[in-house]
Amino acid sequence: MSKFKAYLFILLATSLAYATSLKYGFSQDDWYFLLISRATNLSEVINFFNPLAQSGFAFFRPLGTQLYYFLFTSVFGLTFAPLFMHIFMLLLQASNGYLVYRLAQKLRLPPLSAFLVGLAYATHSAQFLSLFYIAATQQLLAAFFGLYSLNHFLDRRRFLSILFFILALLSKETAIVIPAVAFILYALTHPILKVKPLIINFSPYFLLSLVYLLVRYLLPHTIQSEYHFAFGLNVVSTLRWYLLFAFGAAEEWLRYATYPFGINLLQFIHDFRILGFSVVVFTLATFSLFILASFRSFSRRTLLYLAWFVLALAPVLLLANHRYPHYLDLALIPLLLILYRYYHGKWQYVVTILILLGSISNIWLSERLHWTTNRSQMAASAQSTLDWSSICTHSSVVFIGPDPLPRELSYTLSLANGPQVICQNSLQSVYYQGVDPVVDPAAFPIDISSVFK
């Protein structure tokens, strides 16, 4: 199969798996990113890349946030930008799958095995959040540039590899693990490790990482509560969850966790019927095949693959209760490599079918349950139903209604950010009943009880 045909096939499969993502618009963090991505001239656009001028943004992700939102809203406008951003996200994910296919080829997998690795990666349900939630495009971009960096690393094109590493860091800070993954790739392709070549190959990555960390952490910034570190059994539990997510486990399983490491799968199946049953069966079947492959083919290579899995998750392993499957963007690859290195012939097709069916079941289930789709639908209802022409004439408003509607709307519209974007900053104060302890008595009340039933 030619490279062009391989990419087209992966693109088609990705589009079929995630086609319904095209109907979802902005929600939650999108509104904040839209606010901080406004620019009226080239100087302000360039300023996106100034870490000292982040408009209160706790992170430095100019490619994945400011420039991304600015370009799409400038070209397509606020109304049509979500559709074209989702199309771009599908193209990105298909490109990532293709880059994984090329990476697998360079690691000497047979052509068919390498292609199936790329196909399984591109359609995997772990990417649900990254493809349905526009704000998570930064994860796709970091993976895209990171995979380009790793491919060029194996091709010994060091300048291009470092350039794409920089672009990945400018997309999201989780790309800091790319040199660690590159080291694993180096170890996989060099049976004997020598000190001098290691220094020559990795010192540029080390220096760049050090500079980035100094810039990132020495500048004033606010650390949100969910980004605080936790040690002990929490790390083991988090690693266990990511291992399950890699084989199709639903993020919803987190709600069915039992102390200390159990999961009430029978209750999950009872609650979600055939879809729940499908997710459980395909996940356990694929996971069982992986365990068998890992033990039966355990070697230095397998150990390096497992180290790759852990190192790729390093930025999130120590974060308490920070378990989102889309962080598997680089960690999923070595697990797929273990599977497709061990299974040959018809068994490769069995593995692929199990992964595809598990992913489709999980995507369908997640679309019904996940907060990102529910809040996107709520945001769309708020935009189309509420009388914004009247709302935007006031300087201060309060959304009222039965609990938990105002609270959920506050998440959906990112507090004041959404209304300010819609009203083009004419609103000065936005309140939500039951969320804000003190509400301006002069705030204009907006009853949402009849809008969201």
C-alpha positions, 0 to 999 in steps of 0.5 A: 500500500502506498503512503498516500493510500494509507493516509486516505484509508486512515483519514476515512476510518477516523472520519467515520469513527468521529463524524458526529463530533462535527455537530458540537460547538463551543463550551466551557474552556472554549469561551475563555480561550476565545477571550484571550485569543483576540487580537486587532493587529499583528503585534498583538498576534506576536504577543501571544508568544510572549510568556510575560503577556498571557492575560492571566492564562495559567499556561503557556500554549500559544499555538494550541490556544491563542493562535489556533482560536484567533485564526479560525474565528478570524477566518470563519467567524464565531458561528461557523468556526466550531465546524471548521475547527472540528474538521481540522481536528479530524485531519489532525487525528488522521495525520497522527495515525499516519505518523504512528504508522510511519513510526512503526515502520521505522521500528521494523514492524511489517508493513501490514502490522505498522498500518494496523497500528496506525489505524487502531491509534487513529480510531481509538476511543481514548481520543474522544475528548480531544475530538469532541472538545475543541479546547482539547485540540492543544493535545492533538497539536502537541501529539502531531508535532511530537510525532513529527519530532520522533519520526525525524529523530529516527531519520537522524534529522536532528534540526527538524526533530528539535524544531518540531519538539519546540512546536509541540512545547508551544502547543502544550507542556505535556510535550516535555516527555518527547526527549524521554520517548526519543531516548526509548526509541534510541535504545530500541534501535541501538542494542549497545548504549554509549555515553558519547553518542548519547550526549551528542544526541540528547544534549540539545533536547535537555537544554531546550527542556531546561530553558522551557521549564525555567521560563514556565515555572519562574514566571508568575503563574497560578496553579489550579487545584486539580494540578497539585501533586499526590504520591503513594497508591494514587500513582498506582491507581492512576497508572492502572486507569490509563492501562485500562483506557488504552484497551477501550475502558470507558472514562465512565468506569471512574464512577464505578470504582470501588476501594481500593482498586476494584470496578463494579462492572456488573452495575455498569452493564446493568446501567448501560445495557448493550453498550455497557456490555459491549465496552466491558467485553471488548475491553477485557478481551483486548486487555487479555490478549495484551497480557498474554502477548506481554508475558509470552514475548517478554524481552528487552524490547517489551521492557522498553515499550512498557517504560515508554508507556510510563514515561509518556504519562509522567506529566499526569501520573502524579496529579491527584484524580487527573485521569483523562484518556486523551493523555494516552496520545503518546503512551498508547503507541508502545502498547499497540506495538506490543500487541502487533509484534506478537500477533501475526496473520489472522490474529492481527485482524482479530486484535484490530476488530476487537479494538475497533468495535470496542472504540466504536462502542465507547465513543457511542456511550461517551457521546451520550454521557460525557460532560463535553457533549452535554455542555456543548448542547447546553451552550448551543441551546443558550445561544439559540434560545436566550434573548441575547440582544436584550441581555447584552444591553445590560452591564450586569446580569444574573442567571436564575432557575432551579438548582442545578441549572444555573450551576451547570450553565456556569460551567458550560459558559465558563462563568462570565467568559461565554456571555462576554464573548457573545456580547462582545465584552459589553457585559461587566458582571455575570452572576449565577444563582447558587454559585456566586455568594454575593450578587449585585442587587442591580443585576438583570435577572434571566430565568433559564428554567424554561430554556433547559428542561 
